């Protein structure tokens, strides 16, 4: 059963002809909806051009256009005040609280909020109120709650889904680290990468500007892996840039060529990607011999990243090979993380099931009927 505070309902006049119910709830220690990232346990990644507030405004604008919420305007008195609750309907990790608060602040700074769950908290379906959000003040308008509801939920559900699978992957991958890449939803990169950080994952490069990542197409155009890395070293020295450099390899021969290059001269190389060196086997198993041999060749001289054929079932075995990171190039399932899971962490997201309800008793009744409460 949900541990929601007791609710009393009173009748208020509406246009002097009909009556409407307003939900009132006693609460203490409420705070205004603003949030400072300095007070957030896990801060969003720092990006030089990303405007998080701009993303929120765009999301609200695409939802309401210039007319606003016509259903809300037609059915809810403009000055009605309500209290609403976010309810989680399945196990998972809560993420996106700070972002949800920014959404509510953008819609109506007068809304007041009290959280009974914390960012990064694990919630258990059917064991108490998974998540509550309290909005009640003389300035807390029902219009504002309903207008902000879907956008706040969209962010929270996506981030919570990513954080939930990130934790599962990170736990299984130990001692290797989980990491996502640029395979994020367009416009939501910082949001997705933030969710990964919230529950134990790590971020790969933010974009094309903050890390050199030499992949197979670069190598083919440059005329070989040594030529490609030599060009990188010359470019960074010429431009006086200092940043991490990763080179993708697909064979032991390419690994040996990189190591020979690094032995003969000073290089900016910091990490070697071992791509598709995990061979899939029947019954969801994998052969990691080639990967393990590559890790042994490198022998700790550089960070290593395993990429390809990663699932929740295989990640533990891959993590035991000695690689530093694991990543996934693509995903046909809902996997979100990348044991350096290139892309799977944020590329294919199963959102955590969260809803916002004003009539919580009815919501719980329906939930019990559908086995979701």
VOBA-1610 file (N, C-alpha, C; in pm, whole numbers, padded with zeros to 5 digits, always signed):
BEGIN
Unk+00084-00120+00000Unk+00000+00000+00000Unk+00087+00124+00000Unk+00038+00227-00058Unk+00115+00351-00068Unk+00106+00430+00061Unk+00217+00486+00102Unk+00220+00563+00225Unk+00190+00709+00203Unk+00082+00739+00138Unk+00044+00876+00107Unk-00020+00940+00228Unk+00003+01068+00247Unk-00060+01139+00356Unk-00211+01139+00339Unk-00283+01149+00451Unk-00429+01147+00444Unk-00481+01267+00368Unk-00589+01247+00295Unk-00643+01349+00208Unk-00783+01386+00255Unk-00812+01513+00255Unk-00949+01557+00279Unk-00995+01635+00158Unk-01121+01621+00126Unk-01175+01686+00008Unk-01283+01783+00048Unk-01277+01905-00003Unk-01380+02004+00025Unk-01438+02051-00107Unk-01556+02111-00100Unk-01623+02156-00220Unk-01610+02306-00233Unk-01569+02351-00348Unk-01556+02494-00376Unk-01650+02531-00489Unk-01703+02654-00487Unk-01791+02697-00595Unk-01713+02719-00723Unk-01778+02693-00834Unk-01716+02717-00964Unk-01818+02785-01054Unk-01792+02910-01087Unk-01879+02989-01173Unk-02022+03000-01115Unk-02035+02982-00982Unk-02160+03001-00910Unk-02269+02901-00949Unk-02237+02800-01032Unk-02341+02707-01074Unk-02307+02562-01045Unk-02182+02527-01053Unk-02142+02390-01027Unk-02040+02388-00914Unk-02013+02273-00862Unk-01914+02262-00756Unk-01802+02169-00800Unk-01682+02196-00751Unk-01566+02115-00784Unk-01494+02075-00655Unk-01430+01961-00659Unk-01354+01914-00542Unk-01209+01959-00554Unk-01155+02003-00445Unk-01013+02037-00440Unk-00946+01950-00335Unk-00835+01894-00369Unk-00764+01805-00277Unk-00667+01887-00194Unk-00682+01878-00063Unk-00595+01951+00028Unk-00522+01850+00116Unk-00396+01873+00144Unk-00320+01781+00228Unk-00228+01860+00320Unk-00224+01817+00445Unk-00133+01881+00538Unk+00009+01836+00509Unk+00104+01929+00513Unk+00243+01892+00489Unk+00333+01993+00557Unk+00454+01951+00586Unk+00549+02040+00650Unk+00679+02040+00572Unk+00761+02139+00600Unk+00894+02148+00539Unk+00888+02153+00388Unk+00791+02220+00333Unk+00787+02238+00189Unk+00885+02347+00151Unk+00934+02338+00028Unk+01030+02435-00021Unk+00989+02482-00158Unk+01034+02601-00194Unk+01005+02651-00327Unk+01074+02565-00430Unk+01020+02569-00551Unk+01059+02471-00652Unk+01197+02492-00712Unk+01264+02600-00685Unk+01394+02622-00746Unk+01496+02519-00701Unk+01593+02493-00783Unk+01696+02396-00748Unk+01832+02450-00792Unk+01930+02434-00703Unk+02066+02473-00736Unk+02147+02348-00760Unk+02218+02342-00872Unk+02297+02223-00900Unk+02411+02205-00800Unk+02445+02313-00730Unk+02548+02301-00627Unk+02501+02210-00513Unk+02369+02204-00494Unk+02314+02123-00386Unk+02278+01982-00432Unk+02291+01954-00560Unk+02256+01823-00615Unk+02373+01728-00595Unk+02344+01607-00548Unk+02451+01510-00519Unk+02533+01478-00643Unk+02465+01451-00754Unk+02532+01422-00881Unk+02495+01533-00978Unk+02590+01619-01008Unk+02565+01732-01096Unk+02565+01688-01243Unk+02495+01760-01330Unk+02498+01726-01472Unk+02636+01749-01530Unk+02673+01676-01636Unk+02802+01700-01700Unk+02812+01844-01748Unk+02931+01896-01748Unk+02952+02034-01792Unk+02973+02038-01943Unk+02888+02113-02010Unk+02896+02125-02156Unk+02902+02274-02190Unk+02992+02314-02281Unk+03013+02457-02308Unk+02895+02527-02374Unk+02809+02455-02444Unk+02701+02522-02518Unk+02562+02470-02482Unk+02553+02364-02406Unk+02423+02302-02378Unk+02342+02388-02282Unk+02219+02418-02319Unk+02131+02502-02238Unk+02017+02416-02184Unk+02031+02370-02061Unk+01931+02282-02002Unk+01796+02352-01989Unk+01798+02477-01948Unk+01673+02553-01938Unk+01609+02571-02075Unk+01693+02586-02176Unk+01640+02599-02311Unk+01570+02473-02358Unk+01623+02356-02319Unk+01560+02228-02353Unk+01424+02218-02286Unk+01415+02261-02162Unk+01288+02258-02089Unk+01186+02350-02156Unk+01229+02469-02192Unk+01137+02563-02258Unk+01089+02508-02392Unk+01180+02445-02466Unk+01143+02385-02595Unk+01040+02273-02574Unk+01062+02190-02472Unk+00970+02080-02445Unk+00832+02132-02408Unk+00828+02236-02327Unk+00699+02294-02288Unk+00630+02360-02406Unk+00709+02426-02490Unk+00652+02495-02605Unk+00595+02396-02707Unk+00664+02285-02727Unk+00615+02187-02825Unk+00486+02121-02774Unk+00468+02120-02642Unk+00350+02058-02583Unk+00229+02153-02584Unk+00252+02279-02554Unk+00141+02373-02534Unk+00119+02469-02650Unk+00218+02483-02736Unk+00211+02576-02848Unk+00173+02715-02797Unk+00102+02794-02876Unk+00064+02928-02831Unk-00070+02929-02757Unk-00150+02826-02778Unk-00283+02824-02719Unk-00283+02779-02573Unk-00185+02702-02533Unk-00185+02648-02399Unk-00261+02517-02394Unk-00291+02470-02274Unk-00362+02345-02253Unk-00513+02371-02261Unk-00572+02344-02376Unk-00713+02377-02398Unk-00804+02290-02311Unk-00765+02165-02286Unk-00846+02079-02200Unk-00846+02131-02057Unk-00731+02171-02011Unk-00719+02225-01876Unk-00801+02353-01862Unk-00790+02440-01960Unk-00865+02565-01954Unk-01015+02542-01959Unk-01056+02433-02024Unk-01198+02405-02037Unk-01257+02337-01915Unk-01175+02267-01837Unk-01230+02184-01730Unk-01189+02225-01590Unk-01084+02302-01574Unk-01032+02334-01440Unk-01039+02483-01414Unk-01099+02526-01304Unk-01101+02668-01268Unk-00960+02723-01259Unk-00942+02842-01308Unk-00808+02899-01320Unk-00737+02909-01187Unk-00810+02941-01079Unk-00746+02965-00949Unk-00753+02845-00856Unk-00794+02728-00905Unk-00802+02610-00819Unk-00663+02564-00779Unk-00651+02522-00652Unk-00526+02470-00600Unk-00541+02321-00572Unk-00437+02244-00600Unk-00441+02100-00577Unk-00308+02051-00521Unk-00312+01930-00473Unk-00190+01858-00440Unk-00185+01733-00527Unk-00070+01702-00574Unk-00055+01585-00661Unk+00063+01502-00614Unk+00063+01375-00655Unk+00170+01283-00617Unk+00225+01212-00739Unk+00356+01202-00744Unk+00419+01111-00839Unk+00419+00972-00776Unk+00374+00874-00849Unk+00372+00736-00800Unk+00450+00647-00895Unk+00545+00570-00841Unk+00620+00475-00924Unk+00550+00341-00921Unk+00540+00276-01036Unk+00464+00153-01050Unk+00552+00030-01071Unk+00681+00046-01056Unk+00771-00068-01069Unk+00901-00038-00996Unk+00979-00142-00970Unk+01108-00125-00905Unk+01200-00042-00993Unk+01288+00032-00930Unk+01384+00107-01011Unk+01461+00209-00930Unk+01542+00286-01000Unk+01622+00393-00941Unk+01559+00526-00982Unk+01534+00612-00885Unk+01477+00743-00914Unk+01585+00838-00963Unk+01560+00900-01075Unk+01652+01000-01130Unk+01569+01109-01196Unk+01626+01227-01204Unk+01558+01337-01271Unk+01478+01428-01180Unk+01495+01413-01048Unk+01422+01499-00955Unk+01459+01646-00976Unk+01588+01672-00985Unk+01632+01811-01002Unk+01579+01870-01132Unk+01577+01789-01237Unk+01528+01837-01366Unk+01376+01860-01360Unk+01304+01771-01293Unk+01159+01790-01277Unk+01128+01919-01202Unk+01209+01949-01102Unk+01189+02074-01029Unk+01209+02195-01119Unk+01305+02186-01209Unk+01325+02296-01304Unk+01205+02314-01395Unk+01142+02202-01433Unk+01022+02209-01517Unk+00910+02281-01443Unk+00884+02241-01320Unk+00777+02304-01243Unk+00807+02451-01215Unk+00934+02483-01192Unk+00971+02622-01168Unk+00949+02705-01294Unk+00978+02648-01409Unk+00959+02721-01534Unk+00810+02747-01560Unk+00726+02650-01528Unk+00582+02665-01549Unk+00522+02761-01448Unk+00560+02747-01321Unk+00501+02829-01215Unk+00594+02830-01094Unk+00673+02936-01075Unk+00767+02942-00963Unk+00700+02937-00826Unk+00568+02958-00820Unk+00501+02958-00690Unk+00468+02818-00640Unk+00481+02717-00725Unk+00453+02581-00681Unk+00550+02540-00571Unk+00499+02470-00473Unk+00582+02425-00362Unk+00594+02273-00366Unk+00711+02225-00331Unk+00743+02085-00355Unk+00802+02021-00230Unk+00762+01900-00203Unk+00829+01819-00101Unk+00850+01679-00157Unk+00974+01633-00155Unk+01006+01500-00206Unk+01017+01403-00089Unk+00957+01286-00104Unk+00976+01180-00006Unk+01079+01079-00055Unk+01128+01097-00175Unk+01235+01014-00230Unk+01350+01106-00269Unk+01469+01051-00272Unk+01588+01128-00307Unk+01643+01078-00440Unk+01714+01169-00510Unk+01784+01129-00632Unk+01875+01010-00601Unk+01876+00911-00690Unk+01958+00791-00679Unk+01896+00685-00590Unk+01781+00715-00525Unk+01721+00619-00433Unk+01660+00502-00509Unk+01675+00383-00452Unk+01612+00264-00509Unk+01473+00248-00450Unk+01373+00232-00536Unk+01237+00216-00490Unk+01190+00075-00518Unk+01104+00024-00431Unk+01054-00113-00444Unk+00905-00108-00466Unk+00861-00157-00579Unk+00720-00159-00614Unk+00641-00238-00510Unk+00532-00177-00462Unk+00444-00244-00368Unk+00487-00234-00224Unk+00596-00162-00198Unk+00644-00149-00060Unk+00648-00003-00020Unk+00531+00053+00006Unk+00523+00192+00047Unk+00512+00284-00072Unk+00496+00409-00046Unk+00482+00506-00153Unk+00616+00520-00222Unk+00624+00474-00343Unk+00752+00475-00412Unk+00805+00616-00429Unk+00718+00708-00460Unk+00762+00844-00486Unk+00645+00938-00469Unk+00666+01045-00396Unk+00563+01146-00380Unk+00617+01281-00421Unk+00533+01364-00476Unk+00567+01504-00498Unk+00450+01584-00445Unk+00478+01674-00351Unk+00372+01751-00289Unk+00375+01894-00342Unk+00266+01938-00395Unk+00254+02076-00443Unk+00129+02136-00383Unk+00142+02220-00285Unk+00024+02278-00222Unk+00059+02412-00160Unk+00000+02515-00208Unk+00011+02646-00148Unk-00101+02731-00205Unk-00124+02843-00146Unk-00232+02926-00197Unk-00202+02973-00339Unk-00077+02962-00381Unk-00041+03000-00518Unk-00024+02879-00609Unk-00042+02759-00554Unk-00019+02638-00631Unk-00140+02603-00717Unk-00141+02645-00841Unk-00258+02629-00926Unk-00262+02493-00995Unk-00381+02437-01002Unk-00400+02309-01070Unk-00356+02317-01216Unk-00382+02431-01280Unk-00339+02450-01419Unk-00190+02422-01432Unk-00112+02479-01341Unk+00033+02467-01350Unk+00077+02323-01331Unk+00016+02253-01237Unk+00051+02114-01210Unk+00026+02028-01334Unk-00091+02045-01395Unk-00129+01961-01508Unk-00046+01994-01632Unk-00017+02121-01654Unk+00063+02160-01770Unk+00205+02106-01760Unk+00262+02108-01639Unk+00400+02063-01620Unk+00412+01912-01611Unk+00299+01845-01583Unk+00300+01702-01552Unk+00374+01618-01655Unk+00333+01622-01781Unk+00387+01531-01881Unk+00534+01556-01909Unk+00574+01683-01915Unk+00715+01712-01943Unk+00803+01664-01829Unk+00761+01692-01705Unk+00838+01644-01589Unk+00845+01492-01589Unk+00732+01427-01617Unk+00730+01280-01621Unk+00819+01225-01732Unk+00815+01287-01849Unk+00898+01239-01960Unk+01045+01238-01922Unk+01092+01347-01860Unk+01231+01354-01818Unk+01261+01250-01710Unk+01175+01244-01609Unk+01200+01155-01496Unk+01194+01008-01538Unk+01095+00972-01619Unk+01083+00833-01660Unk+01203+00788-01742Unk+01247+00873-01834Unk+01363+00839-01916Unk+01489+00828-01831Unk+01513+00929-01747Unk+01635+00929-01666Unk+01633+00815-01565Unk+01517+00786-01508Unk+01508+00676-01412Unk+01532+00541-01480Unk+01481+00526-01602Unk+01506+00403-01676Unk+01654+00384-01704Unk+01720+00491-01746Unk+01864+00484-01772Unk+01941+00454-01645Unk+01908+00524-01536Unk+01978+00503-01409Unk+01957+00362-01357Unk+01838+00306-01376Unk+01807+00173-01327Unk+01893+00068-01395Unk+01901+00074-01528Unk+01982-00026-01596Unk+02132+00000-01580Unk+02168+00128-01566Unk+02308+00160-01541Unk+02356+00090-01415Unk+02276+00097-01309Unk+02316+00031-01185Unk+02332-00120-01205Unk+02236-00181-01275Unk+02245-00325-01298Unk+02371-00360-01376Unk+02400-00282-01479Unk+02518-00307-01561Unk+02647-00279-01484Unk+02649-00169-01410Unk+02769-00132-01336Unk+02802-00236-01230Unk+02701-00286-01162Unk+02724-00389-01062Unk+02779-00516-01125Unk+02722-00556-01240Unk+02765-00679-01306Unk+02903-00664-01369Unk+02937-00544-01414Unk+03062-00523-01488Unk+03184-00514-01400Unk+03167-00485-01274Unk+03280-00465-01183Unk+03383-00578-01199Unk+03512-00543-01208Unk+03576-00414-01180Unk+03585-00318-01301Unk+03533-00358-01414Unk+03530-00265-01528Unk+03423-00159-01503Unk+03434-00048-01576Unk+03340+00062-01561Unk+03242+00066-01679Unk+03120+00106-01648Unk+03019+00127-01751Unk+03028+00270-01802Unk+03008+00286-01930Unk+03020+00418-01988Unk+02929+00430-02109Unk+02866+00547-02127Unk+02784+00569-02246Unk+02863+00652-02347Unk+02802+00672-02462Unk+02872+00745-02568Unk+02783+00856-02623Unk+02801+00888-02749Unk+02722+00994-02813Unk+02590+00941-02868Unk+02563+00813-02850Unk+02439+00756-02903Unk+02324+00785-02807Unk+02288+00910-02802Unk+02182+00959-02715Unk+02071+01018-02801Unk+01956+01044-02740Unk+01847+01107-02813Unk+01888+01250-02851Unk+01869+01289-02977Unk+01906+01425-03019Unk+01843+01530-02928Unk+01925+01622-02881Unk+01878+01727-02793Unk+01875+01690-02647Unk+01889+01561-02616Unk+01881+01516-02477Unk+02013+01456-02428Unk+02121+01487-02495Unk+02249+01423-02461Unk+02288+01448-02316Unk+02280+01573-02271Unk+02321+01602-02134Unk+02229+01533-02034Unk+02101+01527-02066Unk+02004+01461-01979Unk+02038+01312-01967Unk+02062+01247-02080Unk+02094+01104-02080Unk+02225+01076-02006Unk+02326+01157-02034Unk+02455+01136-01969Unk+02448+01162-01819Unk+02366+01257-01780Unk+02345+01286-01639Unk+02285+01164-01569Unk+02187+01101-01632Unk+02123+00983-01574Unk+02222+00869-01555Unk+02315+00855-01647Unk+02418+00751-01634Unk+02504+00775-01511Unk+02542+00900-01488Unk+02625+00933-01373Unk+02554+00908-01241Unk+02423+00928-01241Unk+02346+00922-01116Unk+02358+00785-01049Unk+02374+00679-01127Unk+02377+00547-01064Unk+02495+00462-01106Unk+02614+00525-01106Unk+02737+00446-01111Unk+02804+00430-01245Unk+02746+00487-01352Unk+02812+00482-01481Unk+02908+00598-01498Unk+02979+00597-01608Unk+03072+00707-01639Unk+03041+00759-01779Unk+03080+00882-01802Unk+03055+00944-01932Unk+03174+00925-02026Unk+03144+00894-02151Unk+03244+00899-02257Unk+03252+01046-02299Unk+03307+01074-02414Unk+03316+01213-02459Unk+03177+01275-02471Unk+03170+01406-02445Unk+03043+01477-02457Unk+03006+01499-02602Unk+03106+01517-02686Unk+03080+01544-02827Unk+03205+01521-02910Unk+03208+01582-03026Unk+03322+01566-03116Unk+03439+01656-03078Unk+03419+01741-02979Unk+03515+01849-02951Unk+03608+01821-02833Unk+03575+01725-02745Unk+03648+01714-02618Unk+03734+01589-02607Unk+03739+01507-02713Unk+03823+01388-02712Unk+03846+01344-02856Unk+03966+01295-02885Unk+03993+01238-03016Unk+03959+01089-03011Unk+03872+01045-03101Unk+03838+00904-03110Unk+03856+00860-03255Unk+03967+00790-03281Unk+04001+00745-03415Unk+03935+00610-03440Unk+03841+00606-03535Unk+03768+00482-03562Unk+03806+00428-03701Unk+03739+00320-03739Unk+03780+00248-03860Unk+03780+00334-03986Unk+03681+00423-04000Unk+03677+00508-04119Unk+03794+00606-04123Unk+03828+00662-04006Unk+03945+00752-04001Unk+04071+00676-04041Unk+04084+00553-03990Unk+04203+00471-04017Unk+04212+00437-04165Unk+04100+00402-04226Unk+04100+00368-04369Unk+04142+00488-04454Unk+04088+00605-04421Unk+04120+00726-04498Unk+04266+00767-04479Unk+04317+00748-04356Unk+04455+00790-04326Unk+04559+00693-04382Unk+04515+00574-04424Unk+04609+00478-04480Unk+04672+00386-04377Unk+04603+00363-04267Unk+04655+00271-04166Unk+04649+00330-04027Unk+04660+00243-03928Unk+04641+00286-03790Unk+04756+00372-03739Unk+04878+00341-03781Unk+04994+00422-03741Unk+04988+00561-03803Unk+04953+00568-03931Unk+04940+00698-03998Unk+04833+00785-03930Unk+04722+00721-03891Unk+04615+00796-03828Unk+04660+00855-03695Unk+04726+00774-03613Unk+04771+00822-03482Unk+04882+00926-03498Unk+04969+00908-03598Unk+05074+01007-03623Unk+05013+01143-03659Unk+04908+01140-03738Unk+04841+01265-03776Unk+04777+01331-03654Unk+04721+01251-03565Unk+04662+01305-03442Unk+04769+01372-03357Unk+04881+01303-03339Unk+04990+01360-03258Unk+05038+01493-03317Unk+05053+01498-03447Unk+05100+01621-03512Unk+04997+01733-03498Unk+04872+01700-03513Unk+04765+01800-03502Unk+04758+01859-03361Unk+04760+01772-03261Unk+04749+01821-03123Unk+04870+01907-03085Unk+04987+01869-03133Unk+05107+01949-03104Unk+05100+02084-03175Unk+05056+02081-03300Unk+05047+02204-03379Unk+04945+02301-03319Unk+04832+02248-03275Unk+04725+02332-03221Unk+04738+02355-03071Unk+04839+02296-03011Unk+04862+02308-02867Unk+04740+02263-02787Unk+04678+02151-02828Unk+04563+02094-02758Unk+04609+01981-02668Unk+04545+01970-02554Unk+04568+01857-02465Unk+04435+01790-02437Unk+04420+01668-02481Unk+04297+01593-02458Unk+04324+01445-02472Unk+04229+01364-02425Unk+04243+01220-02435Unk+04234+01176-02582Unk+04305+01070-02613Unk+04305+01014-02749Unk+04278+00865-02739Unk+04178+00819-02812Unk+04144+00678-02817Unk+04148+00632-02962Unk+04200+00512-02983Unk+04207+00454-03117Unk+04138+00318-03115Unk+04054+00296-03215Unk+03982+00170-03227Unk+04068+00065-03297Unk+04073-00055-03241Unk+04140-00169-03305Unk+04039-00283-03320Unk+04060-00366-03424Unk+03970-00478-03447Unk+04043-00612-03453Unk+04177-00607-03451Unk+04257-00729-03456Unk+04376-00717-03361Unk+04436-00830-03329Unk+04558-00827-03248Unk+04671-00758-03323Unk+04671-00771-03454Unk+04776-00708-03535Unk+04771-00556-03521Unk+04651-00501-03521Unk+04637-00356-03504Unk+04680-00313-03364Unk+04648-00394-03263Unk+04693-00363-03127Unk+04845-00360-03122Unk+04909-00461-03181Unk+05056-00468-03180Unk+05117-00349-03255Unk+05053-00309-03366Unk+05104-00194-03442Unk+05097-00067-03359Unk+04988-00049-03286Unk+04976+00069-03200Unk+05082+00068-03090Unk+05102-00046-03028Unk+05200-00057-02921Unk+05341-00033-02974Unk+05371-00081-03094Unk+05502-00057-03155Unk+05522+00091-03183Unk+05416+00156-03232Unk+05423+00300-03259Unk+05452+00376-03129Unk+05378+00340-03023Unk+05394+00409-02895Unk+05531+00384-02833Unk+05589+00266-02861Unk+05720+00232-02807Unk+05830+00316-02873Unk+05810+00351-02997Unk+05914+00419-03075Unk+05913+00570-03060Unk+05806+00627-03015Unk+05797+00773-03008Unk+05696+00816-02902Unk+05707+00942-02864Unk+05610+00999-02770Unk+05476+01013-02842Unk+05368+00975-02773Unk+05236+00982-02836Unk+05132+01032-02736Unk+05025+01083-02790Unk+04915+01133-02708Unk+04812+01024-02677Unk+04835+00903-02726Unk+04740+00792-02708Unk+04718+00766-02559Unk+04590+00755-02519Unk+04557+00726-02379Unk+04472+00599-02364Unk+04399+00560-02470Unk+04308+00446-02457Unk+04300+00371-02589Unk+04291+00239-02580Unk+04275+00155-02698Unk+04139+00085-02691Unk+04059+00104-02795Unk+03930+00036-02804Unk+03951-00101-02869Unk+03896-00203-02805Unk+03904-00340-02856Unk+03765-00375-02908Unk+03748-00353-03037Unk+03614-00360-03096Unk+03583-00499-03148Unk+03466-00550-03108Unk+03418-00680-03157Unk+03516-00794-03135Unk+03586-00787-03024Unk+03673-00898-02985Unk+03602-00993-02888Unk+03474-00968-02865Unk+03388-01058-02789Unk+03303-01133-02891Unk+03318-01264-02896Unk+03253-01346-02998Unk+03126-01410-02939Unk+03010-01387-03002Unk+02886-01445-02949Unk+02882-01597-02967Unk+02826-01665-02868Unk+02808-01810-02870Unk+02660-01841-02851Unk+02621-01965-02872Unk+02481-02002-02847Unk+02443-01980-02700Unk+02315-01972-02674Unk+02262-01960-02538Unk+02305-01832-02469Unk+02320-01726-02547Unk+02350-01592-02493Unk+02486-01583-02426Unk+02573-01678-02454Unk+02707-01676-02396Unk+02802-01606-02493Unk+02924-01577-02448Unk+03025-01514-02533Unk+03161-01576-02508Unk+03245-01572-02611Unk+03384-01615-02602Unk+03469-01489-02588Unk+03541-01476-02476Unk+03619-01355-02449Unk+03769-01379-02461Unk+03809-01491-02520Unk+03952-01524-02529Unk+04029-01418-02607Unk+03977-01377-02724Unk+04046-01277-02806Unk+04059-01145-02731Unk+03953-01107-02661Unk+03957-00983-02583Unk+04060-00991-02472Unk+04060-01101-02400Unk+04154-01117-02289Unk+04298-01116-02338Unk+04324-01178-02451Unk+04460-01178-02506Unk+04504-01039-02546Unk+04412-00958-02600Unk+04444-00820-02637Unk+04478-00738-02512Unk+04400-00758-02406Unk+04427-00688-02280Unk+04564-00725-02226Unk+04599-00851-02239Unk+04731-00897-02193Unk+04843-00837-02277Unk+04819-00820-02409Unk+04920-00756-02495Unk+04947-00613-02449Unk+04843-00542-02417Unk+04855-00401-02377Unk+04917-00390-02239Unk+04886-00485-02151Unk+04955-00500-02022Unk+04955-00370-01939Unk+04844-00300-01938Unk+04832-00183-01852Unk+04899-00057-01904Unk+04958-00061-02024Unk+05024+00059-02076Unk+04923+00169-02111Unk+04803+00127-02149Unk+04697+00222-02183Unk+04565+00170-02127Unk+04470+00261-02109Unk+04335+00219-02076Unk+04280+00135-02191Unk+04188+00045-02160Unk+04127-00038-02263Unk+03975-00027-02256Unk+03913-00042-02371Unk+03767-00034-02379Unk+03716-00148-02467Unk+03635-00234-02410Unk+03573-00343-02486Unk+03442-00295-02545Unk+03421-00324-02672Unk+03302-00278-02741Unk+03244-00390-02825Unk+03111-00405-02818Unk+03044-00503-02903Unk+03000-00627-02829Unk+02882-00678-02866Unk+02826-00801-02811Unk+02810-00798-02659Unk+02764-00684-02611Unk+02745-00668-02468Unk+02597-00672-02434Unk+02562-00753-02336Unk+02426-00758-02283Unk+02436-00770-02131Unk+02323-00759-02067Unk+02321-00775-01922Unk+02368-00914-01881Unk+02346-01012-01971Unk+02388-01149-01942Unk+02538-01170-01961Unk+02600-01094-02051Unk+02742-01118-02082Unk+02837-01018-02017Unk+02783-00912-01960Unk+02869-00804-01913Unk+02963-00847-01801Unk+02918-00937-01714Unk+03006-00980-01605Unk+03128-01053-01659Unk+03106-01141-01755Unk+03216-01218-01813Unk+03315-01125-01882Unk+03264-01025-01952Unk+03352-00929-02020Unk+03430-00847-01918Unk+03362-00810-01810Unk+03427-00729-01707Unk+03539-00799-01635Unk+03541-00932-01641Unk+03646-01009-01573Unk+03773-01026-01657Unk+03773-00972-01779Unk+03890-00990-01867Unk+04003-00893-01837Unk+03976-00793-01754Unk+04078-00694-01724Unk+04063-00564-01798Unk+03959-00551-01882Unk+03939-00425-01952Unk+03903-00315-01853Unk+03940-00192-01890Unk+03908-00078-01804Unk+03761-00041-01816Unk+03712-00038-01940Unk+03575+00002-01968Unk+03509-00097-02063Unk+03377-00091-02067Unk+03300-00170-02162Unk+03196-00079-02228Unk+03177-00096-02357Unk+03078-00014-02426Unk+03004-00098-02528Unk+02886-00049-02568Unk+02803-00125-02662Unk+02773-00037-02782Unk+02787-00092-02900Unk+02767-00015-03023Unk+02620+00001-03059Unk+02538-00096-03028Unk+02397-00086-03064Unk+02319-00178-02971Unk+02188-00169-02975Unk+02107-00253-02888Unk+01974-00283-02952Unk+01936-00411-02956Unk+01804-00448-03004Unk+01709-00467-02888Unk+01759-00449-02766Unk+01677-00463-02646Unk+01664-00329-02579Unk+01622-00330-02452Unk+01602-00205-02382Unk+01726-00162-02306Unk+01839-00227-02328Unk+01958-00195-02250Unk+01999-00051-02266Unk+02038+00008-02156Unk+02071+00149-02155Unk+02218+00175-02135Unk+02286+00084-02075Unk+02421+00114-02033Unk+02524+00056-02126Unk+02644+00102-02114Unk+02748+00049-02196Unk+02868+00017-02114Unk+02892-00096-02088Unk+03007-00133-02011Unk+03116-00078-02093Unk+03112+00047-02092Unk+03155+00122-02204Unk+03070+00065-02309Unk+02941+00051-02274Unk+02840-00009-02356Unk+02811+00076-02472Unk+02887+00094-02559Unk+02864+00198-02654Unk+02720+00210-02691Unk+02657+00309-02638Unk+02525+00345-02683Unk+02412+00275-02617Unk+02429+00156-02569Unk+02313+00082-02520Unk+02252+00149-02400Unk+02333+00214-02322Unk+02286+00277-02200Unk+02181+00383-02228Unk+02204+00460-02331Unk+02116+00574-02358Unk+02048+00562-02493Unk+02088+00463-02571Unk+02042+00453-02708Unk+01905+00384-02714Unk+01878+00290-02623Unk+01753+00214-02623Unk+01699+00211-02482Unk+01608+00299-02451Unk+01569+00322-02313Unk+01433+00262-02281Unk+01424+00184-02174Unk+01296+00142-02121Unk+01265+00236-02005Unk+01171+00325-02023Unk+01139+00424-01921Unk+01078+00358-01798Unk+01114+00408-01680Unk+01052+00361-01558Unk+00908+00412-01553Unk+00816+00327-01510Unk+00674+00360-01510Unk+00641+00448-01389Unk+00624+00576-01413Unk+00590+00673-01309Unk+00470+00754-01358Unk+00377+00782-01268Unk+00263+00866-01306Unk+00241+00974-01201Unk+00168+01077-01240Unk+00132+01183-01147Unk-00019+01179-01129Unk-00064+01172-01004Unk-00207+01160-00976Unk-00250+01260-00869Unk-00366+01317-00890Unk-00428+01402-00790Unk-00521+01319-00703Unk-00605+01236-00763Unk-00691+01144-00689Unk-00614+01015-00667Unk-00535+01011-00559Unk-00448+00896-00536Unk-00525+00772-00495Unk-00637+00789-00427Unk-00715+00672-00388Unk-00767+00597-00510Unk-00818+00670-00607Unk-00864+00606-00730Unk-00747+00542-00804Unk-00634+00612-00806Unk-00516+00558-00874Unk-00472+00427-00812Unk-00476+00419-00678Unk-00437+00295-00611Unk-00539+00185-00634Unk-00667+00222-00640Unk-00771+00122-00667Unk-00751+00061-00805Unk-00726+00146-00904Unk-00700+00098-01039Unk-00571+00016-01044Unk-00473+00062-00972Unk-00346-00008-00968Unk-00360-00148-00912Unk-00439-00161-00805Unk-00461-00293-00747Unk-00536-00384-00845Unk-00630-00325-00919Unk-00708-00404-01014Unk-00619-00455-01128Unk-00522-00375-01165Unk-00435-00412-01278Unk-00302-00470-01231Unk-00292-00499-01100Unk-00171-00557-01042Unk-00052-00463-01053Unk-00077-00334-01042Unk+00032-00236-01052Unk+00034-00144-00931Unk-00016-00190-00818Unk-00011-00111-00695Unk-00001-00205-00575
//
